[in-house]
Amino acid sequence: MSEPLVDLRVTVAAAGGTALPLTVNVLEGDSIAAMINTTVEEHGALHVLCNQLGGTNPRTDLDLLRMDMAEFDRAVGPNMRSTLVGSRLAIPHMIESGGGSIINTASVAALVGDVLQTSYGAVKAAVVNITKSVATQYGPQNIRCNAIAPGAVMTPSLENNLPQKVVDSLKAGNALPYLGSPEDIAHTMAFLASDESRYLTGQLLIVDGGMTMQSSTAPGRRAMLPA
């Protein structure tokens, strides 16, 4: 067991809860099923599923004519198929428990065109539609399904690998004067998992600091305002 998992279990216990660290390969249905079954055995029921995985290789996921089609095929598994399979395996347990909340991870890449990562935008757009389908199909069984579309989020990986000029350009594209943190996404997921969002289903929550809602000319025009 890795140290981060140990630390997480201790943190959750200190807050009065219990954590069960499990290893799962989301590309394998049997592995996902084992995770869900173990969770139900340990806690007696399943009420929340968070499908949080994705990404493509930006070096091979290029524009349409230059992208590696093998990268597209690879992208389907962790981004789209795992969301379908995880939900498919969790829903029967949620029905038995009287309902639940499924939280999918999309991306702002699902909402806009881009010059790179054609595969990533396509599979994340599929996640948005899967979310709406699950919400429609299983709402009568008191199962909610929503998705989150993160914008630029400064994970440790990005902080350690992105040049400062790229970070500055991402920040300039936001309406807010800062980039997101992993905690911003986690808080949104906690809201969707809770009863505070009980009347919210089939929705895409865009958590991007205002990046996609503003005109592309807004950052430059802001400089025209008087000091």
C-alpha positions as CSV (number, residue, x, y, z in Angstrom):
1,M,0.0,0.0,0.0
2,S,1.4,3.4,-0.9
3,E,1.9,6.2,1.6
4,P,-0.7,8.5,0.0
5,L,-3.4,5.9,0.5
6,V,-2.3,5.4,4.1
7,D,-2.4,9.2,4.7
8,L,-5.9,9.4,3.1
9,R,-7.2,6.6,5.4
10,V,-5.9,8.3,8.5
11,T,-7.3,11.7,7.3
12,V,-10.7,10.2,6.8
13,A,-10.7,8.4,10.1
14,A,-9.7,11.6,11.9
15,A,-12.8,13.2,10.4
16,G,-15.0,10.4,11.8
17,G,-15.3,8.3,8.6
18,T,-13.7,5.1,7.2
19,A,-11.7,4.7,4.1
20,L,-11.0,1.4,2.2
21,P,-8.1,1.8,-0.2
22,L,-8.5,-0.6,-3.2
23,T,-6.5,-1.1,-6.3
24,V,-8.5,-1.3,-9.5
25,N,-7.8,-1.5,-13.2
26,V,-10.6,0.5,-14.8
27,L,-9.9,-1.1,-18.2
28,E,-11.0,-4.5,-16.8
29,G,-14.7,-5.1,-16.0
30,D,-13.8,-7.8,-13.5
31,S,-11.5,-5.4,-11.6
32,I,-14.2,-2.8,-11.4
33,A,-16.8,-5.4,-10.3
34,A,-14.4,-6.5,-7.5
35,M,-14.0,-2.9,-6.3
36,I,-17.7,-2.4,-6.2
37,N,-18.5,-5.7,-4.6
38,T,-15.8,-5.2,-1.9
39,T,-17.2,-1.8,-1.1
40,V,-20.7,-3.2,-0.7
41,E,-19.5,-6.0,1.5
42,E,-17.5,-3.5,3.7
43,H,-20.1,-0.8,4.0
44,G,-23.4,-2.7,3.3
45,A,-24.5,-0.5,0.4
46,L,-23.4,1.6,-2.5
47,H,-24.7,5.2,-2.8
48,V,-22.1,7.1,-4.8
49,L,-19.9,6.3,-7.8
50,C,-17.3,8.7,-9.1
51,N,-15.9,7.9,-12.5
52,Q,-12.8,10.0,-12.3
53,L,-10.3,9.0,-15.0
54,G,-9.2,10.2,-18.4
55,G,-6.6,11.8,-20.6
56,T,-4.8,11.2,-23.8
57,N,-1.2,11.6,-25.0
58,P,-0.9,15.1,-26.4
59,R,2.1,14.1,-28.4
60,T,0.0,11.6,-30.5
61,D,-3.5,13.0,-30.0
62,L,-3.1,15.8,-32.6
63,D,-5.3,17.4,-35.2
64,L,-7.5,15.1,-37.3
65,L,-5.0,14.5,-40.2
66,R,-2.0,13.9,-38.0
67,M,-3.5,12.1,-35.0
68,D,-2.5,8.5,-34.3
69,M,-5.7,6.5,-34.6
70,A,-4.3,4.0,-32.1
71,E,-4.4,6.8,-29.6
72,F,-8.1,7.3,-30.3
73,D,-8.7,3.6,-29.7
74,R,-6.7,3.8,-26.5
75,A,-8.6,6.8,-25.3
76,V,-12.0,5.1,-25.5
77,G,-11.2,2.7,-22.7
78,P,-10.2,4.9,-19.7
79,N,-12.3,7.9,-20.8
80,M,-15.6,6.4,-22.1
81,R,-15.8,2.6,-21.6
82,S,-14.8,2.7,-18.0
83,T,-17.6,5.2,-17.3
84,L,-20.1,2.9,-19.0
85,V,-18.9,-0.2,-17.3
86,G,-18.5,1.4,-13.8
87,S,-22.1,2.8,-14.0
88,R,-23.5,-0.5,-15.4
89,L,-22.0,-2.4,-12.5
90,A,-22.9,0.1,-9.8
91,I,-26.5,0.8,-10.7
92,P,-28.0,-2.5,-9.6
93,H,-26.5,-2.0,-6.1
94,M,-27.8,1.6,-6.0
95,I,-31.3,0.4,-6.9
96,E,-31.1,-2.1,-4.1
97,S,-30.0,0.7,-1.8
98,G,-32.9,2.9,-2.7
99,G,-30.9,5.3,-5.0
100,G,-27.6,6.9,-5.5
101,S,-25.5,9.5,-7.3
102,I,-23.1,8.8,-10.2
103,I,-20.5,11.6,-10.9
104,N,-18.7,11.5,-14.2
105,T,-15.6,13.4,-15.2
106,A,-15.9,15.2,-18.6
107,S,-13.9,18.2,-19.6
108,V,-14.3,21.6,-21.2
109,A,-12.7,19.9,-24.2
110,A,-16.1,18.3,-24.8
111,L,-17.6,21.8,-25.3
112,V,-15.2,23.6,-27.7
113,G,-13.1,22.9,-30.7
114,D,-9.4,22.8,-30.4
115,V,-6.3,22.4,-32.6
116,L,-5.0,19.4,-30.7
117,Q,-6.4,16.4,-28.8
118,T,-9.1,15.6,-31.2
119,S,-9.6,12.2,-29.5
120,Y,-9.8,13.6,-26.0
121,G,-12.6,16.1,-26.9
122,A,-14.6,13.3,-28.7
123,V,-14.5,10.8,-25.9
124,K,-15.3,13.4,-23.2
125,A,-18.3,14.6,-25.3
126,A,-19.4,11.0,-25.2
127,V,-19.2,11.1,-21.4
128,V,-21.6,14.0,-21.4
129,N,-24.1,12.1,-23.4
130,I,-23.7,9.0,-21.3
131,T,-24.4,11.1,-18.3
132,K,-27.7,12.3,-19.7
133,S,-28.7,8.8,-20.8
134,V,-28.1,7.3,-17.4
135,A,-29.9,10.2,-15.7
136,T,-32.9,9.6,-18.0
137,Q,-33.0,5.8,-17.7
138,Y,-32.6,5.4,-14.0
139,G,-34.0,8.6,-12.5
140,P,-37.3,6.7,-11.7
141,Q,-35.2,4.4,-9.5
142,N,-33.9,7.5,-7.6
143,I,-30.5,7.5,-9.2
144,R,-29.0,10.8,-10.2
145,C,-26.2,11.2,-12.7
146,N,-24.2,14.4,-13.3
147,A,-20.9,15.3,-14.9
148,I,-18.2,17.8,-14.1
149,A,-16.2,19.6,-16.8
150,P,-13.0,20.9,-15.3
151,G,-11.0,23.6,-16.9
152,A,-7.3,24.3,-16.2
153,V,-6.6,22.7,-12.9
154,M,-3.1,22.9,-11.4
155,T,-2.4,19.4,-10.4
156,P,1.1,18.5,-9.1
157,S,1.8,17.0,-12.5
158,L,1.0,20.2,-14.4
159,E,2.8,22.4,-11.9
160,N,6.0,20.3,-12.3
161,N,5.8,20.1,-16.1
162,L,4.2,23.2,-17.6
163,P,6.4,26.2,-18.5
164,Q,5.5,29.4,-16.7
165,K,4.5,31.1,-19.9
166,V,1.9,28.4,-20.5
167,V,0.6,28.7,-17.0
168,D,0.3,32.5,-17.5
169,S,-1.6,32.0,-20.8
170,L,-4.0,29.7,-19.1
171,K,-4.6,32.1,-16.3
172,A,-5.1,35.0,-18.8
173,G,-7.9,33.0,-20.4
174,N,-9.9,32.7,-17.2
175,A,-12.4,35.2,-16.0
176,L,-11.1,34.6,-12.4
177,P,-7.6,35.8,-11.6
178,Y,-6.3,32.3,-10.7
179,L,-6.3,28.7,-12.0
180,G,-8.2,25.9,-10.3
181,S,-6.9,23.4,-7.8
182,P,-7.8,19.7,-7.3
183,E,-9.7,20.7,-4.2
184,D,-12.1,22.8,-6.4
185,I,-13.1,19.7,-8.3
186,A,-13.3,17.6,-5.1
187,H,-15.7,20.1,-3.5
188,T,-17.9,20.0,-6.5
189,M,-17.9,16.2,-6.4
190,A,-18.8,16.3,-2.7
191,F,-21.7,18.5,-3.5
192,L,-23.0,16.2,-6.2
193,A,-22.6,13.2,-3.9
194,S,-24.6,14.9,-1.1
195,D,-28.3,15.3,-0.6
196,E,-27.8,19.1,-1.2
197,S,-27.9,18.3,-4.9
198,R,-30.9,15.9,-4.7
199,Y,-32.9,17.8,-7.4
200,L,-29.9,18.0,-9.8
201,T,-29.5,15.3,-12.5
202,G,-28.4,14.9,-16.1
203,Q,-26.4,18.2,-15.8
204,L,-22.9,19.2,-16.7
205,L,-21.3,21.5,-14.1
206,I,-18.5,23.5,-15.8
207,V,-15.8,24.2,-13.2
208,D,-13.4,26.3,-15.2
209,G,-13.0,29.7,-13.7
210,G,-15.1,31.2,-16.4
211,M,-12.8,30.2,-19.3
212,T,-15.4,28.8,-21.6
213,M,-18.2,31.3,-20.9
214,Q,-16.4,34.5,-21.9
215,S,-15.6,35.9,-25.3
216,S,-12.2,35.0,-26.6
217,T,-11.5,38.7,-27.0
218,A,-12.3,39.5,-23.4
219,P,-8.7,39.2,-22.0
220,G,-7.3,41.6,-24.6
221,R,-10.2,44.0,-24.3
222,R,-9.8,44.1,-20.5
223,A,-6.6,46.0,-21.1
224,M,-8.6,48.8,-22.8
225,L,-10.4,49.6,-19.5
226,P,-9.2,52.6,-17.6
227,A,-7.0,51.9,-14.6
